[in-house]
Amino acid sequence: MKLLSSSREAISSLSRRLHLYFLEPRRLALLEACFIGLVSGLAAVILRQGIAWLGGWRVQVSPGLPIWLKLPLFGLVGGFLAGWLIQRFSPDATGSGVSHVKVQLASSQRLPQAISLNLRLAVVKLLSTMLVVGSGMSLGRQGPTVHMGAALAASMTRWMPTSPGYRRQTIAAGAAAGLAAGFNAPIAGVLFVVEELLQDVSSLTLGTAILASFVGAVVSGILGGGPWDVTMDPDVSTVTAQFAPQDIPALLLLGVITGICSGWFNRGIVASLTWQRRYLAIGLPGRIAVAGFVSGMTMALLPVEFRDNAGLREFLTTGEASLSMIAIALVVKFALTLIVYGSGASGGLFAPTLILGSAIGSLVGLSSQLLFDIGDTRTFALAGMGAFFGAVAKIPITAIVIIFEITADFNVVLPLMIVSVLAYVVAEQVSAGSLYDRLLELRGWEKPAPEADSSALIDIPVNDVMQRRVETVESDLPLAEVLEIFRRSPYGGFPVVEETRLVGMITETDLMKLSQIPMNDETPISELMMPQPVMVSSEDSLMQALYLLERHQIGRLPVVDGRRLVGIITHSDIVEAETRELMGRGRYRKVEPSYPVYVTRAPATGRGRLLVPLANPKTAPLLLQFAAAIAAANHYELECLQVVPVPRHRSPSETPVRITHSRRLLQTALHLSRKWQIPVHTQIRVAHDVAAAVLETIQERHIDRLLMGWKGGTRTPGRVFGDVADSLLRQAPCQMVLVKWGQAVIEQNSATMPELQRWLVPLGGGANALAGLELLSALVSGGDRSLVRLCQVFQEPANDEERAFLKRTAQVLETRLPCPVSAIPIYGSSVVEALLEETQSQGYDAILLGASRQGVLQQALHGNIPRAIARGSHCTTIVVRHRTLADEEIM
């Protein structure tokens, strides 16, 4: 028995050691990379086989049906079904998906919802791509395999949570596995991640990408029926490329032509997307169905080689095609790809660009043979394939490696490099930047920036940032005393300790259970607390802390050394550390959080809370009147904040400050509570950084809307609204309103509500515009002079649809306001000049700026439109930023 017991203990000990060994974040990420490669490879095989089956069935079904009827009908039905699937179940499944992956990898770790990468998207992408490509449309499957691989990887990081520092690498590994499985080119999959997605060559990135790509390519090769060859004829595929020095002039010409054509291709894709969405208003299923019908009709009129990508690729690369047929293939494939991709169909551009490149290469190579009797058509076709693909996506190295891997021919490398580099340089002159970045910009997303902040957070330990002074409660403390502590304290939760050992957490949410669980005042808090709180070690990185905060949707984390409580860390601490790193101030040194020195509380009876930071005594009464009107109209509580800044070398909790003037200013707010019949809370905080203090208040007090005064500009280089306002616009998790008072308002009696009767509201749709319209109902008063005028700035005469949009919005708004609402189009080449001219000529009291269809708020943040209007106009200027910008589909 003793022997059996000792054996069990040894096995149990070994199991625990193996469990801990493989759960180490880096090893876990590598294990996940292998599993992701397996799943991505299987997905690519299913997609390949599904497309092959559907394409074969399309040709074989109904043999008596005329081809000119069969192909358009399949394209119409397949396109409609694919569009319905995307629109109904996953709108993010449009396009190739590479741009979706880029924006997800470029998004901050605290914004995982930027683009949805999940299992539903992967399934919808699989089925819709199968329908689109299998129905004969001019798109490929390799881009979708990248998207599916990344989506499957993102899903797995939720099912088997890895360290947040490795999440991006895991998603990128999924994309690499998708590309490797699509082309059976594992090296190209790794380079695609390094060159296009992450621009990172760290050991973890390379390790996860190599493993996933290798496994994905192996699975695809074993189950998918052999390598992705450029020809289908085994006798032709054994012929090696031929290159001689006298071919160089023709190769240089091929590089120039390919670069020009790829630049036009990029411009054409963007133009097609824009045109079809603006003028072909029949919904996504209708647009894809029309594209499928046009593709089928065109294919029915052309030779059989044109009816699938593999047949056309073989036709072009074997040298069998004549000049006229190559030219037709180039024009037809170019046009159909623009039409189909512009419709929003799910499919990739990798395969079409390779075919277009091979057509250009074959055209130049065959012409060189006929005119000068030099050059090998197959070599030129392969060089054109890689060059066109690399110039479109701006990934020449990946393109070179893909062609080399699928041909296994060293002779093609030198001509491929010559043509690819020259095509890349020329394409940059014709259409600068990656096509995928252009597609992101088309939908209002900024170009993804390198994730430098993530690496910074990985390097900083929690111990350097945490708050060491922690208010705690003992586990045996009675409930009555804990309730009194919560009433006196501005904090929403406390660690529960026994001596110095952390045993739980108690929050306001836990106290809400008292209405459901009867407890007397002497009940120890240990019966109500959360006994196993989420915690972080003092040696962990800030990235790990941020991951836990976001994963469990909590505002604070206890920091422990073993089980001993040594500190606490919040979102604000991490944001401040991240900001200092990004501003280049060197190694992070702890800056303490703000310290509340004066707090008053009113009954919490409102539906939400409006925070008003007060700074300027001259305009503070105006701002408070403004805030009180908004709070009363929305049944909000008013939270007034005064921040007293202190030098960074002094501790906010230990620095003596005078608060007489601050309290006097806050008394004005308390008087308003009686006038407007609203609850008013006040507090004074001592802080190193005003913006950080406001963010802490937003987090702790659950603020729904932030209202701030604004002087109309800033002299700080690189800032739009000012240091504090810019920081809050980027980071505040609530609606934000900036107010710059007009001169007439400042000169009137500040003890009364500002007289703002004539309003100009530039409009264009979007979340910010809607938030601005909601704000109007609280600010516009009825009267003889009261008027709200909606407008939109156009560079050319507005069409009927745009006029109808303005008119409908005005009609809806007029039912909610006690004054007339009109709508007018304004024409001008400059938004600022057009709005200033309208404001000055019509004598408006206020102008309300939200977002437009083209992203006026985005321009406001980067083009200084509000600052220019505020400086050029004497009326009150109000800028509204919604809590979250409206999500749109991204190709």
C-alpha positions, 0 to 999 in steps of 0.5 A: 500500500505504501508503494502504491501511495508513493507511486500516486504521489510521484505521478501527481507531482510529475503531473503538476510540474508538467502542468506548470511547465506548459502553462508558462506563457511563452510555452503556451503560446508556442503550443497554441501556435501548433494547434492554430496551424493544424486548425488553419490548415484544415480550414484551408483544405475544407475551403479548397475542396469546397470550391473545387466541388462547387466549381465542378458541380457548376460545370456538370449540372444540367448538361442540357442547359445552355452555357450562356444561361448556366454560368450567369445563373450560378453567379447570380444565385451564389452571389446573392446567397453569399451576400445574405450570409455576410449581411445576416451573420457577420458583416465583417466577412466582406473582402479579402480580410487582410485589412481586418487582420491588420486593424485588429493587430494594430488596435490596442489590447484594451480595444479587442472589439475594434474588428470582430475576429471570432468563430462565427466570422471564420465560418461565414468567411468559409461558406461565403468564399466558397459560394463566391469563388465556386460560382466563378467570380474573379477572386481567390481563396488565399486572402480568406484563409488568412482571415480565417486563420486569424479569426480561429486564432483569436477565438482560441485565445479566448478559449485558452487564454494566453498572456496578453503580451502574446495575443497579437503574435498568436493572431498573427501566427493564425494569419501566417498559417492561413497563407502558408496553407493557402499556397503551401508556402510556409516561409512566405507565411512567416515573411508575410507576418514580418513584412506586412502584419507586425513588422516585428522580428522578435523571437516570439513572433518568428517562433509562433509564425514558423510553427503555425506556418509549418503545421498549416502547410503540412496539413494542407499538403497532406490533405489538400492534394499536393502543392499549389503549382503555377501549372496543372501540367506535370510535364510543364512544371518540371521545365526550369526557368531560363535567364540570360543577361540580354533579357535584362532590358525586357525585364526592366520594361516588365517591371515598369509596366507591372508597377504602373498597372498595379498602381492603377489596379489599387486605384481601381479597387478603391474607386469601385468600392466607392462607386458601388456603395454610393450609386448601387444602392441595392444592398450587399446581397444585390451588389454581389449577385449583380457582380456574379451575373456579370462575371458568369455572362462574361465567362460564357462568351470566352474560351473554357480556359477562362472559367476557373483560376487554375485553367487560366493560370496554366493557359498563361504560364505555359506559353500556349496563348497568343498575344491577342488572347493574353491581352483579352485575359488581362483586360477581362480579369482586370475589369472583373476583379474590380467589379467583384471586389467592389461589390463587397464579395468575400474573396481574396486578391492574391490569386487575381493579382498573380494571374494579372501579373502572369498575363503582363509577363507573358505579354512582354515575354512573348513580344520580346520573343517575336521582336528580338528572339530573346526571353523565355515566356514562362520566366517572364510570366513568373516574374510578372506574377510575383512583381504584380502581387508584391506591388499591389500589397507592397510586400515584394519580399513575400511575393518573391518567396511565394513564387520561389516556393511554389516553383522550387526553381532557383533560376527564377529568383534573379529575374523575379527580384529585378522585376519585383523591386522595380515594380514596387518603386514605380507602383509607389509613385502611381499609388503610394501605400499598401492597398489594405491600408487604403481600404482601411482609410476608405472606411474612416480608420486610421492607418494602423500604427506600430504597436510600440506601446504594447512592448513598453507595457511588457517591459514595465513591472507592476511593482513600478507602477502600483499604488503602495498605500492601500485602504483595506478592511479586515475580514471580521469587520461587521457589516455596519462599519463597512457600510459607513466606510463606503459612505465616507470613501470615494472608492468603489471597493476594498481588499479584504485582509487577515493581517496582511494576507489577502482573502477577498474583495468587497465592492459596491456590487457586493453590497447590492446583494443586501436587498436579496440576502437578509443580513444584520449589522453584525454580520462579518464582511467575510460572508459577503465578500468575493473570497477568491479575487482576481489578483496580479503578482508584483513581478508581472508586467503591466500588460498582464495587469491590463489583460486581467482588468479587461478580461474580468471587467473590473476597475482595480487589481490587488497586487500580491507577493505570494498571498501578502497584499503589497499594493493595488493597480488601476486602469489610470495607473497603466494609462499614465505609465503608457503615456509617459513611455509614448512621450519619450520621457525615458524609463517610467518612474512612479507618478502617484494617483490623485488624492481627494481632499474634499468630497460632498455627496448628494442622494444618488437618484439620477439616471446617470452622471455628468462630470464638469471639471472646473478650472477658470473662475471667470467662465466656471459659472457659465459652464455650471449653468450649461451643465445644470441644463443638460443634467436636468433635461436628462435626469442626471446627477452633476459631479463637479471636480476641481483639480489642484496640480502639484509638482511631480516630485511631491506626493499628492497625498502628503502635499499641503494645499489651500482649497478655500478658493476651490471650495468657494467655486464649488459652492456655486454648483451647490446653489444650482442644485436647489435652483434646478432640482438636481443632485450635485456632488463635489470633490477637490483632488490633488494630482500630478496630472489633471487629465489623469485625475479626471480619468480616475474620477470617470472610472470611480464615479461611473460618469456617463458624460463629460463637459469641459470648457475650452479656450479655442486653441492651444500653442502646444505643438502636436496638440489640437485642443490642448494637453488635457482635452486631447488626452481625454478625447483619446481615453475618456470612456464616456461621451465628451462635450467641449464648449468654447464660449462666444464673446457675447456670452462671456459679457452677459450675466454669468449667473443665468443660463446663456442665451443661445437661440440661433444654432448652426449644426453641420451634419452628416450622420454618424454617432457623434452627429446623433449625440450632438442632436440629442444634446440640442434638446437640453440647450435650445429654448423656445422663443421668437428668435429661436432657430436650429439650422442643419447644414452639410458642406458640399464641394459640388451641388448636392444630389437628391439623396443628400438633400433628402437626408438633411430634410428627414433629419430636420423633420425628426428633430423639429418634433423634439425641439420647441423651435423651427428646424430648417436644413440647407446645403452649403457649398465650398471647397473648404469646410472651415471657410464655408462654415465661418462664412455662414456663421458670420453672415447669419449671426448664429449664437452657437455652432455645434460640431459632430461627425460627418459621413466623411468623418468630420470628427476625424478631421477635427482631431487631425485637421484642427477644424473646430480650432479654426472655427473657434478662432475665426468665429465670435459665437459659441463653439461646441464639439461633441465626441460620442462614447464610441464611434460607429462601426462600419464594415472594413474591407 
